């Protein structure tokens, strides 16, 4: 992992995600989830492409259950985009081929706000 792709825990979620100066997309994932494994390399590659625009975080829902429960994450993978401490977009399910398009659309909507 590199500085734009990081793991987040229940304990540091507020600091690393909600208080981030950049928008953060969080990949809620689990070891037992095959679609999560399919999405992971795409998520990692895109984290390098969006340096300075968007931060990328991963959270294992089995190891860190409190935040996913509070956010009502019910299926894996779930990607939630946060800006200024608030959820602004949510994608449920693996969409490796469309992830860049989804991110570009979400970021353009953030700029329009």
C-alpha positions in Angstrom: 0.0 0.0 0.0 1.0 3.6 -0.5 -0.1 6.9 1.1 -3.2 7.2 -1.1 -4.3 3.6 -0.4 -4.6 2.8 3.3 -6.4 0.6 5.8 -8.8 2.2 8.2 -10.1 0.9 11.5 -13.1 1.7 13.7 -10.7 3.6 15.9 -9.2 5.9 13.2 -12.1 6.1 10.7 -13.1 9.6 11.9 -9.6 11.0 11.7 -8.6 9.3 8.4 -11.9 9.5 6.5 -14.4 12.0 8.0 -11.8 14.7 8.8 -9.8 14.3 5.5 -9.2 17.4 3.5 -9.8 15.4 0.3 -12.8 13.2 -0.5 -12.2 9.6 0.6 -13.7 6.4 -1.0 -13.9 3.5 1.4 -14.0 -0.1 0.2 -15.9 -2.1 2.8 -14.6 -5.6 2.1 -14.2 -9.1 3.7 -11.7 -11.9 3.2 -14.4 -14.4 2.4 -15.8 -12.2 -0.4 -14.7 -13.3 -4.0 -16.2 -10.2 -5.6 -14.1 -8.1 -3.2 -11.0 -9.9 -4.4 -11.9 -9.1 -8.0 -12.3 -5.4 -7.2 -9.2 -5.0 -5.1 -6.6 -4.7 -7.9 -8.7 -2.2 -9.8 -9.2 -0.2 -6.6 -5.5 -0.2 -5.9 -4.6 0.8 -9.5 -7.1 3.7 -9.4 -5.7 4.9 -6.1 -2.5 5.8 -7.9 -4.3 7.6 -10.7 -6.3 9.9 -8.3 -3.5 11.0 -6.1 -4.2 14.6 -5.0 -7.9 14.3 -5.9 -9.3 11.4 -4.0 -8.0 9.1 -1.2 -8.7 5.4 -1.1 -9.3 3.4 2.1 -10.1 -0.2 2.8 -12.0 -1.5 5.8 -12.4 -5.2 6.6 -16.0 -5.5 8.0 -15.2 -8.7 10.0 -12.2 -7.1 11.8 -13.8 -3.7 12.1 -17.5 -4.1 12.5 -18.6 -0.9 14.3 -18.3 1.6 11.4 -19.9 -0.7 8.8 -22.9 -1.4 11.2 -23.3 2.3 11.9 -23.3 3.0 8.2 -25.7 0.1 7.4 -23.2 -1.7 5.1 -25.0 -4.9 4.4 -23.3 -6.3 1.3 -19.8 -6.7 0.1 -18.2 -5.0 -1.5 -19.7 -1.6 -0.7 -17.9 1.5 -1.7 -18.9 4.8 0.0 -17.5 8.2 -1.0 -17.2 10.7 1.8 -16.6 14.4 1.6 -16.4 16.8 4.5 -17.4 14.1 6.9 -20.6 13.1 5.0 -21.5 10.3 2.7 -22.1 11.6 -0.8 -22.2 8.4 -2.9 -22.6 4.7 -2.4 -22.0 1.8 -4.8 -22.9 -1.8 -3.8 -21.4 -4.7 -5.5 -18.4 -5.3 -7.7 -18.1 -3.1 -10.7 -14.4 -3.4 -11.6 -14.9 -2.4 -15.2 -17.0 0.6 -14.4 -15.3 1.8 -11.2 -13.3 4.6 -13.0 -16.5 5.8 -14.7 -18.3 5.8 -11.3 -15.5 7.7 -9.6 -15.2 10.3 -12.4 -19.0 10.9 -12.3 -19.0 11.2 -8.5 -16.0 13.6 -8.5 -17.6 15.8 -11.2 -20.7 16.0 -9.0 -18.6 17.0 -6.0 -17.0 19.8 -8.0 -20.5 21.0 -9.1 -21.6 21.4 -5.4 
